[in-house]
Amino acid sequence: MAKSAPSFRPTLPWLLARPVRFVGFGFGSGLAPVAPGTAGTVPGVVLAALLLWLGVSPFWLGMLCVPLFFIGIWICNETERDLGVHDYGGIVWDEIVAMMLVLAFTPDGWLWWLAAFLLFRFFDAVKPPPIRWFDRRVSGGFGVMLDDIIAAVFSIIIIVLLDCITG
């Protein structure tokens, strides 16, 4: 499905008029004029770090991503409907959930987290097969969420392999 632009420019007041939009746009991070997907990934890093700092285990961080994925289908559906555009770049709830999932499988340390961030952004932006296939063929909020979760799985596989190699 081809991506297009909405007939208007989303703004903070537009997001705040309906809280689901504010969440769908990553608490406003999706309004970034350049690389909104990258900007939208940052709240995922912050939320994961905060939850881990508060004592949530990596296992439970990963488990939290399951309901956030399903809630995200509704969030992305609603935000898409309000925009009139499928998978608009400013809708970044999918990046937030996917990044949190990746970090649930990432070893401690800022270099590991940087590697996780860069790997996820690479797979999400480049969309190698099969990610691209799902991105083009699955629509609605489920499609928005699905391709990012697949990019997260690719990232997790590489992080786990790197961790095994470096011991």
Sequence and secondary structure as in RCSB ss.txt:
>XXXX:A:sequence
MAKSAPSFRPTLPWLLARPVRFVGFGFGSGLAPVAPGTAGTVPGVVLAALLLWLGVSPFWLGMLCVPLFFIGIWI
CNETERDLGVHDYGGIVWDEIVAMMLVLAFTPDGWLWWLAAFLLFRFFDAVKPPPIRWFDRRVSGGFGVMLDDII
AAVFSIIIIVLLDCITG
>XXXX:A:secstr
      SS   HHHHHTSHHHHHHTGGGGGG SS HHHHHHHHHHHHHHHHHHTT  HHHHHHHHHHHHHHHHHH
HHHHHHHHT TT TT  HHHHHHHHHHHHTS SSHHHHHHHHHHHHHHHHH  TTHHHHHHH  HHHHHHHHHHH
HHHHHHHHHHHHHHHH 
